[in-house]
Amino acid sequence: MQKFTFHRKQTGFFSDQQNRLAYDQESLLPFIQRVFSKEAFDKQVELKRSSYSNNVRSTLAAVVREKYA
């Protein structure tokens, strides 16, 4: 079985913004905190963990449960 790989830009299905998000995340750094990667994800988790207390998380969870009820 042969496998063919196409660059997203060649398909015409994705907007310029979507292609930039996939291939040129550095140009979007003014709008996002970090580029998307496993290492950046771990850092983002730590940032969020230190930014929100358990009390804030409990309040948020209660409000979301209430809204979905």
All heavy atoms as TSV, in Angstrom:
chain	resi	resn	atom	element	x	y	z
A	1	MET	N	N	0.840	-1.176	0.000
A	1	MET	CA	C	0.000	0.000	0.000
A	1	MET	C	C	0.889	1.244	0.000
A	1	MET	O	O	1.798	1.350	0.804
A	1	MET	CB	C	-0.909	-0.012	1.219
A	1	MET	CG	C	-1.721	1.252	1.344
A	1	MET	SD	S	-2.452	1.443	2.965
A	1	MET	CE	C	-4.128	1.142	2.620
A	2	GLN	N	N	0.604	2.149	-0.897
A	2	GLN	CA	C	1.384	3.379	-0.964
A	2	GLN	C	C	0.751	4.443	-0.073
A	2	GLN	O	O	-0.465	4.496	0.077
A	2	GLN	CB	C	1.449	3.909	-2.390
A	2	GLN	CG	C	2.309	3.094	-3.301
A	2	GLN	CD	C	2.405	3.754	-4.667
A	2	GLN	OE1	O	1.492	4.416	-5.116
A	2	GLN	NE2	N	3.535	3.562	-5.316
A	3	LYS	N	N	1.602	5.254	0.464
A	3	LYS	CA	C	1.143	6.351	1.310
A	3	LYS	C	C	1.549	7.656	0.651
A	3	LYS	O	O	2.701	7.832	0.244
A	3	LYS	CB	C	1.781	6.248	2.698
A	3	LYS	CG	C	1.440	7.385	3.598
A	3	LYS	CD	C	2.159	7.253	4.932
A	3	LYS	CE	C	1.937	8.479	5.773
A	3	LYS	NZ	N	2.697	8.425	7.017
A	4	PHE	N	N	0.600	8.560	0.534
A	4	PHE	CA	C	0.863	9.872	-0.034
A	4	PHE	C	C	0.659	10.920	1.052
A	4	PHE	O	O	-0.321	10.866	1.800
A	4	PHE	CB	C	-0.075	10.171	-1.203
A	4	PHE	CG	C	0.129	9.258	-2.362
A	4	PHE	CD1	C	-0.659	8.135	-2.526
A	4	PHE	CD2	C	1.135	9.514	-3.290
A	4	PHE	CE1	C	-0.475	7.284	-3.593
A	4	PHE	CE2	C	1.329	8.660	-4.365
A	4	PHE	CZ	C	0.524	7.548	-4.513
A	5	THR	N	N	1.557	11.846	1.139
A	5	THR	CA	C	1.463	12.920	2.116
A	5	THR	C	C	1.345	14.239	1.373
A	5	THR	O	O	2.098	14.507	0.442
A	5	THR	CB	C	2.704	12.940	3.020
A	5	THR	OG1	O	2.841	11.653	3.635
A	5	THR	CG2	C	2.578	13.983	4.098
A	6	PHE	N	N	0.389	15.054	1.794
A	6	PHE	CA	C	0.170	16.348	1.182
A	6	PHE	C	C	0.390	17.438	2.217
A	6	PHE	O	O	0.008	17.296	3.383
A	6	PHE	CB	C	-1.264	16.488	0.650
A	6	PHE	CG	C	-1.581	15.534	-0.447
A	6	PHE	CD1	C	-2.165	14.311	-0.179
A	6	PHE	CD2	C	-1.287	15.859	-1.759
A	6	PHE	CE1	C	-2.465	13.430	-1.189
A	6	PHE	CE2	C	-1.574	14.984	-2.787
A	6	PHE	CZ	C	-2.168	13.764	-2.501
A	7	HIS	N	N	0.981	18.507	1.813
A	7	HIS	CA	C	1.111	19.681	2.656
A	7	HIS	C	C	-0.271	20.327	2.764
A	7	HIS	O	O	-1.012	20.378	1.782
A	7	HIS	CB	C	2.113	20.662	2.027
A	7	HIS	CG	C	2.603	21.706	2.961
A	7	HIS	ND1	N	1.892	22.850	3.220
A	7	HIS	CD2	C	3.725	21.774	3.715
A	7	HIS	CE1	C	2.564	23.589	4.069
A	7	HIS	NE2	N	3.672	22.960	4.399
A	8	ARG	N	N	-0.632	20.774	3.930
A	8	ARG	CA	C	-1.955	21.379	4.132
A	8	ARG	C	C	-2.252	22.479	3.125
A	8	ARG	O	O	-3.373	22.614	2.657
A	8	ARG	CB	C	-2.035	21.992	5.536
A	8	ARG	CG	C	-2.064	21.010	6.657
A	8	ARG	CD	C	-1.951	21.721	7.996
A	8	ARG	NE	N	-3.024	22.644	8.218
A	8	ARG	CZ	C	-4.016	22.459	9.073
A	8	ARG	NH1	N	-4.070	21.364	9.780
A	8	ARG	NH2	N	-4.946	23.362	9.230
A	9	LYS	N	N	-1.255	23.283	2.809
A	9	LYS	CA	C	-1.467	24.404	1.899
A	9	LYS	C	C	-1.867	23.926	0.499
A	9	LYS	O	O	-2.586	24.612	-0.207
A	9	LYS	CB	C	-0.216	25.272	1.817
A	9	LYS	CG	C	0.053	26.053	3.074
A	9	LYS	CD	C	1.288	26.918	2.933
A	9	LYS	CE	C	1.538	27.676	4.215
A	9	LYS	NZ	N	2.707	28.538	4.127
A	10	GLN	N	N	-1.391	22.749	0.109
A	10	GLN	CA	C	-1.687	22.231	-1.226
A	10	GLN	C	C	-3.143	21.800	-1.376
A	10	GLN	O	O	-3.649	21.734	-2.489
A	10	GLN	CB	C	-0.791	21.033	-1.536
A	10	GLN	CG	C	0.661	21.381	-1.713
A	10	GLN	CD	C	1.507	20.149	-1.927
A	10	GLN	OE1	O	1.280	19.114	-1.315
A	10	GLN	NE2	N	2.484	20.271	-2.798
A	11	THR	N	N	-3.814	21.504	-0.288
A	11	THR	CA	C	-5.177	20.988	-0.386
A	11	THR	C	C	-6.195	22.076	-0.701
A	11	THR	O	O	-7.224	21.798	-1.292
A	11	THR	CB	C	-5.606	20.307	0.924
A	11	THR	OG1	O	-5.709	21.284	1.964
A	11	THR	CG2	C	-4.638	19.205	1.321
A	12	GLY	N	N	-5.934	23.309	-0.255
A	12	GLY	CA	C	-6.893	24.389	-0.447
A	12	GLY	C	C	-8.047	24.359	0.540
A	12	GLY	O	O	-8.967	25.166	0.450
A	13	PHE	N	N	-8.028	23.420	1.476
A	13	PHE	CA	C	-9.111	23.289	2.452
A	13	PHE	C	C	-8.921	24.161	3.684
A	13	PHE	O	O	-9.858	24.341	4.460
A	13	PHE	CB	C	-9.257	21.838	2.907
A	13	PHE	CG	C	-9.758	20.916	1.842
A	13	PHE	CD1	C	-9.028	19.802	1.486
A	13	PHE	CD2	C	-10.951	21.165	1.180
A	13	PHE	CE1	C	-9.471	18.942	0.500
A	13	PHE	CE2	C	-11.412	20.321	0.189
A	13	PHE	CZ	C	-10.668	19.203	-0.148
A	14	PHE	N	N	-7.736	24.690	3.885
A	14	PHE	CA	C	-7.429	25.415	5.114
A	14	PHE	C	C	-7.147	26.875	4.823
A	14	PHE	O	O	-6.519	27.215	3.821
A	14	PHE	CB	C	-6.224	24.779	5.826
A	14	PHE	CG	C	-6.445	23.333	6.165
A	14	PHE	CD1	C	-5.959	22.339	5.341
A	14	PHE	CD2	C	-7.152	22.978	7.299
A	14	PHE	CE1	C	-6.174	20.997	5.634
A	14	PHE	CE2	C	-7.369	21.644	7.606
A	14	PHE	CZ	C	-6.880	20.654	6.765
A	15	SER	N	N	-7.591	27.726	5.726
A	15	SER	CA	C	-7.359	29.163	5.568
A	15	SER	C	C	-5.902	29.495	5.873
A	15	SER	O	O	-5.168	28.685	6.448
A	15	SER	CB	C	-8.266	29.945	6.518
A	15	SER	OG	O	-7.855	29.751	7.861
A	16	ASP	N	N	-5.511	30.707	5.510
A	16	ASP	CA	C	-4.153	31.169	5.808
A	16	ASP	C	C	-3.896	31.137	7.306
A	16	ASP	O	O	-2.829	30.727	7.757
A	16	ASP	CB	C	-3.941	32.581	5.254
A	16	ASP	CG	C	-2.539	33.086	5.500
A	16	ASP	OD1	O	-1.580	32.368	5.137
A	16	ASP	OD2	O	-2.399	34.193	6.072
A	17	GLN	N	N	-4.890	31.531	8.079
A	17	GLN	CA	C	-4.736	31.529	9.539
A	17	GLN	C	C	-4.532	30.105	10.066
A	17	GLN	O	O	-3.674	29.874	10.922
A	17	GLN	CB	C	-5.961	32.153	10.200
A	17	GLN	CG	C	-5.863	32.223	11.707
A	17	GLN	CD	C	-7.107	32.813	12.333
A	17	GLN	OE1	O	-8.159	32.872	11.713
A	17	GLN	NE2	N	-6.990	33.254	13.559
A	18	GLN	N	N	-5.284	29.148	9.540
A	18	GLN	CA	C	-5.120	27.757	9.977
A	18	GLN	C	C	-3.752	27.209	9.587
A	18	GLN	O	O	-3.127	26.479	10.365
A	18	GLN	CB	C	-6.233	26.895	9.378
A	18	GLN	CG	C	-7.591	27.199	9.962
A	18	GLN	CD	C	-8.702	26.548	9.176
A	18	GLN	OE1	O	-8.673	26.499	7.946
A	18	GLN	NE2	N	-9.704	26.050	9.886
A	19	ASN	N	N	-3.282	27.570	8.409
A	19	ASN	CA	C	-1.952	27.128	7.984
A	19	ASN	C	C	-0.867	27.762	8.843
A	19	ASN	O	O	0.113	27.102	9.197
A	19	ASN	CB	C	-1.727	27.446	6.506
A	19	ASN	CG	C	-2.509	26.522	5.604
A	19	ASN	OD1	O	-2.664	25.348	5.902
A	19	ASN	ND2	N	-3.011	27.051	4.508
A	20	ARG	N	N	-1.033	29.031	9.188
A	20	ARG	CA	C	-0.051	29.682	10.062
A	20	ARG	C	C	-0.035	29.015	11.425
A	20	ARG	O	O	1.027	28.825	12.024
A	20	ARG	CB	C	-0.356	31.171	10.205
A	20	ARG	CG	C	0.032	31.964	8.974
A	20	ARG	CD	C	-0.317	33.424	9.066
A	20	ARG	NE	N	0.226	34.039	10.250
A	20	ARG	CZ	C	-0.275	35.145	10.783
A	20	ARG	NH1	N	-1.309	35.750	10.240
A	20	ARG	NH2	N	0.270	35.664	11.859
A	21	LEU	N	N	-1.196	28.645	11.924
A	21	LEU	CA	C	-1.265	27.981	13.224
A	21	LEU	C	C	-0.561	26.627	13.174
A	21	LEU	O	O	0.080	26.216	14.136
A	21	LEU	CB	C	-2.723	27.808	13.651
A	21	LEU	CG	C	-2.966	27.334	15.073
A	21	LEU	CD1	C	-2.318	28.275	16.086
A	21	LEU	CD2	C	-4.449	27.233	15.351
A	22	ALA	N	N	-0.629	25.956	12.048
A	22	ALA	CA	C	0.010	24.649	11.915
A	22	ALA	C	C	1.508	24.753	11.638
A	22	ALA	O	O	2.292	23.945	12.138
A	22	ALA	CB	C	-0.664	23.859	10.795
A	23	TYR	N	N	1.934	25.746	10.839
A	23	TYR	CA	C	3.319	25.774	10.354
A	23	TYR	C	C	4.145	26.973	10.792
A	23	TYR	O	O	5.358	26.961	10.627
A	23	TYR	CB	C	3.334	25.718	8.820
A	23	TYR	CG	C	2.738	24.453	8.269
A	23	TYR	CD1	C	1.574	24.487	7.528
A	23	TYR	CD2	C	3.342	23.228	8.505
A	23	TYR	CE1	C	1.021	23.320	7.016
A	23	TYR	CE2	C	2.797	22.056	8.003
A	23	TYR	CZ	C	1.645	22.109	7.267
A	23	TYR	OH	O	1.093	20.964	6.764
A	24	ASP	N	N	3.514	28.013	11.288
A	24	ASP	CA	C	4.254	29.242	11.613
A	24	ASP	C	C	3.727	29.856	12.902
A	24	ASP	O	O	3.301	30.994	12.937
A	24	ASP	CB	C	4.133	30.240	10.457
A	24	ASP	CG	C	4.988	31.479	10.658
A	24	ASP	OD1	O	5.981	31.401	11.414
A	24	ASP	OD2	O	4.651	32.529	10.085
A	25	GLN	N	N	3.740	29.079	13.966
A	25	GLN	CA	C	3.183	29.534	15.232
A	25	GLN	C	C	3.942	30.720	15.819
A	25	GLN	O	O	3.362	31.524	16.537
A	25	GLN	CB	C	3.165	28.385	16.231
A	25	GLN	CG	C	2.218	27.286	15.834
A	25	GLN	CD	C	2.270	26.127	16.790
A	25	GLN	OE1	O	2.750	26.240	17.915
A	25	GLN	NE2	N	1.768	24.992	16.351
A	26	GLU	N	N	5.207	30.832	15.508
A	26	GLU	CA	C	5.996	31.947	16.050
A	26	GLU	C	C	5.411	33.295	15.636
A	26	GLU	O	O	5.465	34.258	16.396
A	26	GLU	CB	C	7.458	31.851	15.607
A	26	GLU	CG	C	8.236	30.750	16.290
A	26	GLU	CD	C	7.969	29.376	15.683
A	26	GLU	OE1	O	7.461	29.314	14.537
A	26	GLU	OE2	O	8.241	28.377	16.353
A	27	SER	N	N	4.836	33.376	14.445
A	27	SER	CA	C	4.246	34.641	14.000
A	27	SER	C	C	2.988	34.988	14.786
A	27	SER	O	O	2.534	36.131	14.767
A	27	SER	CB	C	3.924	34.598	12.504
A	27	SER	OG	O	2.843	33.717	12.249
A	28	LEU	N	N	2.432	34.010	15.504
A	28	LEU	CA	C	1.222	34.234	16.290
A	28	LEU	C	C	1.500	34.454	17.771
A	28	LEU	O	O	0.568	34.601	18.557
A	28	LEU	CB	C	0.273	33.041	16.112
A	28	LEU	CG	C	-0.199	32.788	14.691
A	28	LEU	CD1	C	-0.962	31.477	14.607
A	28	LEU	CD2	C	-1.038	33.935	14.182
A	29	LEU	N	N	2.766	34.493	18.159
A	29	LEU	CA	C	3.106	34.642	19.578
A	29	LEU	C	C	2.529	35.895	20.236
A	29	LEU	O	O	2.257	35.864	21.432
A	29	LEU	CB	C	4.619	34.567	19.781
A	29	LEU	CG	C	5.185	33.151	19.738
A	29	LEU	CD1	C	6.699	33.184	19.828
A	29	LEU	CD2	C	4.594	32.280	20.826
A	30	PRO	N	N	2.283	37.003	19.515
A	30	PRO	CA	C	1.613	38.118	20.179
A	30	PRO	C	C	0.196	37.763	20.650
A	30	PRO	O	O	-0.357	38.438	21.513
A	30	PRO	CB	C	1.556	39.207	19.105
A	30	PRO	CG	C	2.680	38.884	18.176
A	30	PRO	CD	C	2.763	37.381	18.172
A	31	PHE	N	N	-0.371	36.689	20.118
A	31	PHE	CA	C	-1.748	36.318	20.440
A	31	PHE	C	C	-1.863	35.044	21.264
A	31	PHE	O	O	-2.917	34.768	21.824
A	31	PHE	CB	C	-2.546	36.143	19.145
A	31	PHE	CG	C	-2.411	37.318	18.227
A	31	PHE	CD1	C	-1.601	37.243	17.113
A	31	PHE	CD2	C	-3.075	38.509	18.496
A	31	PHE	CE1	C	-1.462	38.325	16.265
A	31	PHE	CE2	C	-2.930	39.600	17.660
A	31	PHE	CZ	C	-2.128	39.506	16.543
A	32	ILE	N	N	-0.806	34.239	21.306
A	32	ILE	CA	C	-0.797	33.008	22.092
A	32	ILE	C	C	0.396	33.063	23.034
A	32	ILE	O	O	1.386	33.720	22.762
A	32	ILE	CB	C	-0.740	31.751	21.200
A	32	ILE	CG1	C	0.523	31.747	20.325
A	32	ILE	CG2	C	-1.981	31.631	20.340
A	32	ILE	CD1	C	0.703	30.475	19.496
A	33	GLN	N	N	0.295	32.367	24.162
A	33	GLN	CA	C	1.388	32.414	25.133
A	33	GLN	C	C	2.602	31.620	24.693
A	33	GLN	O	O	3.731	32.005	24.936
A	33	GLN	CB	C	0.919	31.887	26.492
A	33	GLN	CG	C	0.066	32.884	27.236
A	33	GLN	CD	C	-0.227	32.403	28.645
A	33	GLN	OE1	O	-0.386	31.215	28.893
A	33	GLN	NE2	N	-0.301	33.343	29.555
A	34	ARG	N	N	2.386	30.467	24.071
A	34	ARG	CA	C	3.487	29.604	23.644
A	34	ARG	C	C	3.076	28.847	22.390
A	34	ARG	O	O	1.901	28.684	22.114
A	34	ARG	CB	C	3.854	28.544	24.671
A	34	ARG	CG	C	3.515	28.747	26.055
A	34	ARG	CD	C	4.146	27.697	26.958
A	34	ARG	NE	N	4.871	28.305	28.031
A	34	ARG	CZ	C	4.302	28.933	29.041
A	34	ARG	NH1	N	3.023	29.031	29.100
A	34	ARG	NH2	N	5.020	29.470	29.982
A	35	VAL	N	N	4.086	28.349	21.693
A	35	VAL	CA	C	3.804	27.484	20.557
A	35	VAL	C	C	3.273	26.153	21.089
A	35	VAL	O	O	3.489	25.808	22.249
A	35	VAL	CB	C	5.059	27.255	19.684
A	35	VAL	CG1	C	5.526	28.554	19.061
A	35	VAL	CG2	C	6.174	26.611	20.474
A	36	PHE	N	N	2.575	25.403	20.256
A	36	PHE	CA	C	1.992	24.147	20.682
A	36	PHE	C	C	3.019	23.031	20.568
A	36	PHE	O	O	3.527	22.748	19.492
A	36	PHE	CB	C	0.766	23.803	19.830
A	36	PHE	CG	C	-0.298	24.862	19.893
A	36	PHE	CD1	C	-0.740	25.479	18.750
A	36	PHE	CD2	C	-0.850	25.241	21.097
A	36	PHE	CE1	C	-1.724	26.454	18.791
A	36	PHE	CE2	C	-1.822	26.210	21.160
A	36	PHE	CZ	C	-2.268	26.819	20.008
A	37	SER	N	N	3.324	22.431	21.702
A	37	SER	CA	C	4.221	21.285	21.749
A	37	SER	C	C	4.009	20.589	23.084
A	37	SER	O	O	3.384	21.142	23.999
A	37	SER	CB	C	5.688	21.724	21.634
A	37	SER	OG	O	6.079	22.436	22.789
A	38	LYS	N	N	4.524	19.389	23.206
A	38	LYS	CA	C	4.391	18.648	24.466
A	38	LYS	C	C	5.045	19.415	25.610
A	38	LYS	O	O	4.475	19.551	26.686
A	38	LYS	CB	C	5.030	17.262	24.307
A	38	LYS	CG	C	5.171	16.479	25.587
A	38	LYS	CD	C	3.858	15.882	26.034
A	38	LYS	CE	C	4.037	14.901	27.167
A	38	LYS	NZ	N	3.697	15.374	28.453
A	39	GLU	N	N	6.227	19.966	25.364
A	39	GLU	CA	C	6.935	20.712	26.403
A	39	GLU	C	C	6.161	21.975	26.795
A	39	GLU	O	O	6.050	22.301	27.970
A	39	GLU	CB	C	8.340	21.086	25.933
A	39	GLU	CG	C	9.247	19.900	25.667
A	39	GLU	CD	C	8.957	19.208	24.344
A	39	GLU	OE1	O	8.385	19.843	23.428
A	39	GLU	OE2	O	9.295	18.018	24.233
A	40	ALA	N	N	5.642	22.661	25.812
A	40	ALA	CA	C	4.882	23.879	26.090
A	40	ALA	C	C	3.600	23.546	26.834
A	40	ALA	O	O	3.161	24.310	27.704
A	40	ALA	CB	C	4.572	24.625	24.790
A	41	PHE	N	N	2.988	22.410	26.516
A	41	PHE	CA	C	1.764	21.994	27.200
A	41	PHE	C	C	2.048	21.778	28.683
A	41	PHE	O	O	1.291	22.225	29.544
A	41	PHE	CB	C	1.205	20.719	26.572
A	41	PHE	CG	C	-0.078	20.262	27.197
A	41	PHE	CD1	C	-1.279	20.884	26.884
A	41	PHE	CD2	C	-0.087	19.217	28.104
A	41	PHE	CE1	C	-2.464	20.465	27.469
A	41	PHE	CE2	C	-1.262	18.799	28.692
A	41	PHE	CZ	C	-2.454	19.424	28.375
A	42	ASP	N	N	3.132	21.091	28.992
A	42	ASP	CA	C	3.506	20.863	30.388
A	42	ASP	C	C	3.732	22.179	31.118
A	42	ASP	O	O	3.291	22.349	32.263
A	42	ASP	CB	C	4.761	19.993	30.476
A	42	ASP	CG	C	4.514	18.563	30.011
A	42	ASP	OD1	O	3.345	18.133	29.977
A	42	ASP	OD2	O	5.504	17.883	29.674
A	43	LYS	N	N	4.384	23.129	30.480
A	43	LYS	CA	C	4.619	24.440	31.091
A	43	LYS	C	C	3.304	25.191	31.302
A	43	LYS	O	O	3.119	25.861	32.314
A	43	LYS	CB	C	5.567	25.268	30.234
A	43	LYS	CG	C	6.982	24.748	30.242
A	43	LYS	CD	C	7.883	25.566	29.334
A	43	LYS	CE	C	9.273	24.984	29.290
A	43	LYS	NZ	N	10.137	25.681	28.347
A	44	GLN	N	N	2.386	25.058	30.339
A	44	GLN	CA	C	1.099	25.724	30.451
A	44	GLN	C	C	0.283	25.150	31.617
A	44	GLN	O	O	-0.370	25.881	32.347
A	44	GLN	CB	C	0.313	25.594	29.138
A	44	GLN	CG	C	-0.928	26.436	29.072
A	44	GLN	CD	C	-0.627	27.928	28.932
A	44	GLN	OE1	O	0.482	28.329	28.588
A	44	GLN	NE2	N	-1.614	28.743	29.199
A	45	VAL	N	N	0.354	23.839	31.797
A	45	VAL	CA	C	-0.336	23.198	32.922
A	45	VAL	C	C	0.196	23.745	34.243
A	45	VAL	O	O	-0.570	24.086	35.145
A	45	VAL	CB	C	-0.190	21.663	32.856
A	45	VAL	CG1	C	-0.625	21.014	34.166
A	45	VAL	CG2	C	-0.976	21.103	31.691
A	46	GLU	N	N	1.503	23.855	34.358
A	46	GLU	CA	C	2.100	24.381	35.588
A	46	GLU	C	C	1.689	25.842	35.813
A	46	GLU	O	O	1.401	26.250	36.938
A	46	GLU	CB	C	3.622	24.255	35.552
A	46	GLU	CG	C	4.108	22.839	35.682
A	46	GLU	CD	C	3.617	22.171	36.960
A	46	GLU	OE1	O	3.637	22.802	38.037
A	46	GLU	OE2	O	3.193	21.006	36.872
A	47	LEU	N	N	1.666	26.625	34.757
A	47	LEU	CA	C	1.254	28.025	34.873
A	47	LEU	C	C	-0.177	28.126	35.376
A	47	LEU	O	O	-0.475	28.887	36.295
A	47	LEU	CB	C	1.387	28.727	33.522
A	47	LEU	CG	C	0.867	30.159	33.454
A	47	LEU	CD1	C	1.739	31.086	34.307
A	47	LEU	CD2	C	0.818	30.635	32.021
A	48	LYS	N	N	-1.069	27.347	34.789
A	48	LYS	CA	C	-2.477	27.383	35.196
A	48	LYS	C	C	-2.654	26.858	36.614
A	48	LYS	O	O	-3.458	27.371	37.379
A	48	LYS	CB	C	-3.355	26.578	34.226
A	48	LYS	CG	C	-3.367	27.131	32.829
A	48	LYS	CD	C	-3.874	28.553	32.787
A	48	LYS	CE	C	-3.906	29.061	31.361
A	48	LYS	NZ	N	-4.198	30.468	31.265
A	49	ARG	N	N	-1.890	25.820	36.945
A	49	ARG	CA	C	-1.989	25.261	38.294
A	49	ARG	C	C	-1.616	26.309	39.345
A	49	ARG	O	O	-2.251	26.416	40.381
A	49	ARG	CB	C	-1.069	24.037	38.418
A	49	ARG	CG	C	-1.176	23.353	39.760
A	49	ARG	CD	C	-0.327	22.104	39.828
A	49	ARG	NE	N	-0.939	21.077	38.992
A	49	ARG	CZ	C	-0.264	20.238	38.216
A	49	ARG	NH1	N	1.044	20.285	38.159
A	49	ARG	NH2	N	-0.895	19.334	37.498
A	50	SER	N	N	-0.611	27.107	39.055
A	50	SER	CA	C	-0.182	28.114	40.031
A	50	SER	C	C	-1.051	29.377	39.985
A	50	SER	O	O	-1.060	30.155	40.921
A	50	SER	CB	C	1.280	28.498	39.785
A	50	SER	OG	O	1.426	29.134	38.530
A	51	SER	N	N	-1.814	29.546	38.900
A	51	SER	CA	C	-2.632	30.755	38.753
A	51	SER	C	C	-4.009	30.643	39.386
A	51	SER	O	O	-4.628	31.660	39.689
A	51	SER	CB	C	-2.814	31.087	37.270
A	51	SER	OG	O	-1.574	31.362	36.672
A	52	TYR	N	N	-4.507	29.428	39.554
A	52	TYR	CA	C	-5.868	29.234	40.048
A	52	TYR	C	C	-5.852	28.367	41.295
A	52	TYR	O	O	-5.415	27.222	41.256
A	52	TYR	CB	C	-6.744	28.591	38.975
A	52	TYR	CG	C	-6.860	29.438	37.738
A	52	TYR	CD1	C	-6.102	29.170	36.609
A	52	TYR	CD2	C	-7.707	30.534	37.711
A	52	TYR	CE1	C	-6.194	29.962	35.477
A	52	TYR	CE2	C	-7.808	31.333	36.587
A	52	TYR	CZ	C	-7.053	31.039	35.474
A	52	TYR	OH	O	-7.144	31.829	34.352
A	53	SER	N	N	-6.398	28.897	42.385
A	53	SER	CA	C	-6.442	28.154	43.640
A	53	SER	C	C	-7.515	27.077	43.572
A	53	SER	O	O	-8.385	27.078	42.694
A	53	SER	CB	C	-6.760	29.108	44.799
A	53	SER	OG	O	-8.090	29.596	44.669
A	54	ASN	N	N	-7.476	26.157	44.529
A	54	ASN	CA	C	-8.499	25.112	44.596
A	54	ASN	C	C	-9.880	25.715	44.810
A	54	ASN	O	O	-10.877	25.192	44.309
A	54	ASN	CB	C	-8.170	24.113	45.699
A	54	ASN	CG	C	-7.025	23.200	45.313
A	54	ASN	OD1	O	-6.742	23.016	44.131
A	54	ASN	ND2	N	-6.358	22.634	46.294
A	55	ASN	N	N	-9.960	26.821	45.543
A	55	ASN	CA	C	-11.234	27.491	45.781
A	55	ASN	C	C	-11.816	28.011	44.459
A	55	ASN	O	O	-13.008	27.853	44.185
A	55	ASN	CB	C	-11.058	28.634	46.787
A	55	ASN	CG	C	-12.369	29.264	47.173
A	55	ASN	OD1	O	-13.375	28.581	47.276
A	55	ASN	ND2	N	-12.354	30.569	47.378
A	56	VAL	N	N	-10.984	28.632	43.657
A	56	VAL	CA	C	-11.436	29.146	42.363
A	56	VAL	C	C	-11.872	27.990	41.468
A	56	VAL	O	O	-12.914	28.063	40.801
A	56	VAL	CB	C	-10.321	29.975	41.684
A	56	VAL	CG1	C	-10.678	30.313	40.255
A	56	VAL	CG2	C	-10.052	31.244	42.473
A	57	ARG	N	N	-11.119	26.910	41.461
A	57	ARG	CA	C	-11.468	25.749	40.634
A	57	ARG	C	C	-12.794	25.136	41.087
A	57	ARG	O	O	-13.623	24.741	40.259
A	57	ARG	CB	C	-10.363	24.701	40.693
A	57	ARG	CG	C	-9.110	25.127	39.977
A	57	ARG	CD	C	-7.995	24.087	40.166
A	57	ARG	NE	N	-6.769	24.541	39.594
A	57	ARG	CZ	C	-6.436	24.441	38.317
A	57	ARG	NH1	N	-7.283	23.891	37.479
A	57	ARG	NH2	N	-5.291	24.887	37.881
A	58	SER	N	N	-13.004	25.053	42.404
A	58	SER	CA	C	-14.257	24.502	42.924
A	58	SER	C	C	-15.441	25.375	42.526
A	58	SER	O	O	-16.502	24.866	42.147
A	58	SER	CB	C	-14.194	24.379	44.452
A	58	SER	OG	O	-13.212	23.464	44.824
A	59	THR	N	N	-15.258	26.681	42.626
A	59	THR	CA	C	-16.329	27.613	42.239
A	59	THR	C	C	-16.643	27.462	40.756
A	59	THR	O	O	-17.815	27.388	40.357
A	59	THR	CB	C	-15.919	29.066	42.552
A	59	THR	OG1	O	-15.634	29.172	43.951
A	59	THR	CG2	C	-17.007	30.036	42.151
A	60	LEU	N	N	-15.623	27.411	39.922
A	60	LEU	CA	C	-15.823	27.253	38.486
A	60	LEU	C	C	-16.543	25.941	38.177
A	60	LEU	O	O	-17.502	25.918	37.391
A	60	LEU	CB	C	-14.479	27.292	37.760
A	60	LEU	CG	C	-14.519	27.018	36.265
A	60	LEU	CD1	C	-15.363	28.068	35.550
A	60	LEU	CD2	C	-13.121	26.983	35.692
A	61	ALA	N	N	-16.122	24.861	38.799
A	61	ALA	CA	C	-16.761	23.560	38.570
A	61	ALA	C	C	-18.237	23.593	38.977
A	61	ALA	O	O	-19.093	23.065	38.264
A	61	ALA	CB	C	-16.020	22.467	39.329
A	62	ALA	N	N	-18.539	24.240	40.102
A	62	ALA	CA	C	-19.924	24.336	40.555
A	62	ALA	C	C	-20.782	25.129	39.584
A	62	ALA	O	O	-21.914	24.750	39.266
A	62	ALA	CB	C	-19.978	24.961	41.955
A	63	VAL	N	N	-20.244	26.220	39.073
A	63	VAL	CA	C	-20.988	27.055	38.122
A	63	VAL	C	C	-21.219	26.300	36.810
A	63	VAL	O	O	-22.324	26.328	36.255
A	63	VAL	CB	C	-20.241	28.385	37.870
A	63	VAL	CG1	C	-20.860	29.151	36.710
A	63	VAL	CG2	C	-20.248	29.243	39.140
A	64	VAL	N	N	-20.204	25.595	36.342
A	64	VAL	CA	C	-20.361	24.829	35.095
A	64	VAL	C	C	-21.394	23.734	35.284
A	64	VAL	O	O	-22.273	23.538	34.421
A	64	VAL	CB	C	-19.000	24.258	34.637
A	64	VAL	CG1	C	-19.184	23.261	33.510
A	64	VAL	CG2	C	-18.065	25.374	34.219
A	65	ARG	N	N	-21.341	23.023	36.397
A	65	ARG	CA	C	-22.348	21.985	36.668
A	65	ARG	C	C	-23.750	22.583	36.696
A	65	ARG	O	O	-24.698	22.008	36.142
A	65	ARG	CB	C	-22.054	21.285	37.999
A	65	ARG	CG	C	-21.017	20.220	37.910
A	65	ARG	CD	C	-20.956	19.393	39.198
A	65	ARG	NE	N	-19.596	18.955	39.366
A	65	ARG	CZ	C	-18.711	19.481	40.199
A	65	ARG	NH1	N	-19.034	20.474	40.977
A	65	ARG	NH2	N	-17.493	19.008	40.264
A	66	GLU	N	N	-23.891	23.737	37.326
A	66	GLU	CA	C	-25.189	24.406	37.411
A	66	GLU	C	C	-25.699	24.791	36.024
A	66	GLU	O	O	-26.878	24.621	35.695
A	66	GLU	CB	C	-25.061	25.665	38.283
A	66	GLU	CG	C	-26.341	26.448	38.456
A	66	GLU	CD	C	-26.120	27.693	39.290
A	66	GLU	OE1	O	-25.415	27.621	40.314
A	66	GLU	OE2	O	-26.651	28.742	38.893
A	67	LYS	N	N	-24.813	25.319	35.180
A	67	LYS	CA	C	-25.211	25.748	33.845
A	67	LYS	C	C	-25.608	24.565	32.962
A	67	LYS	O	O	-26.494	24.689	32.123
A	67	LYS	CB	C	-24.079	26.536	33.159
A	67	LYS	CG	C	-23.763	27.851	33.830
A	67	LYS	CD	C	-24.913	28.816	33.680
A	67	LYS	CE	C	-24.576	30.122	34.342
A	67	LYS	NZ	N	-25.698	31.036	34.347
A	68	TYR	N	N	-24.937	23.429	33.139
A	68	TYR	CA	C	-25.240	22.257	32.317
A	68	TYR	C	C	-26.454	21.473	32.831
A	68	TYR	O	O	-26.958	20.600	32.140
A	68	TYR	CB	C	-24.040	21.319	32.218
A	68	TYR	CG	C	-23.031	21.767	31.193
A	68	TYR	CD1	C	-21.719	22.020	31.552
A	68	TYR	CD2	C	-23.396	21.930	29.857
A	68	TYR	CE1	C	-20.785	22.435	30.598
A	68	TYR	CE2	C	-22.492	22.334	28.910
A	68	TYR	CZ	C	-21.181	22.584	29.290
A	68	TYR	OH	O	-20.278	22.983	28.355
A	69	ALA	N	N	-26.899	21.785	34.039
A	69	ALA	CA	C	-28.048	21.053	34.618
A	69	ALA	C	C	-29.345	21.399	33.916
A	69	ALA	O	O	-29.550	22.377	33.304
A	69	ALA	CB	C	-28.159	21.373	36.105
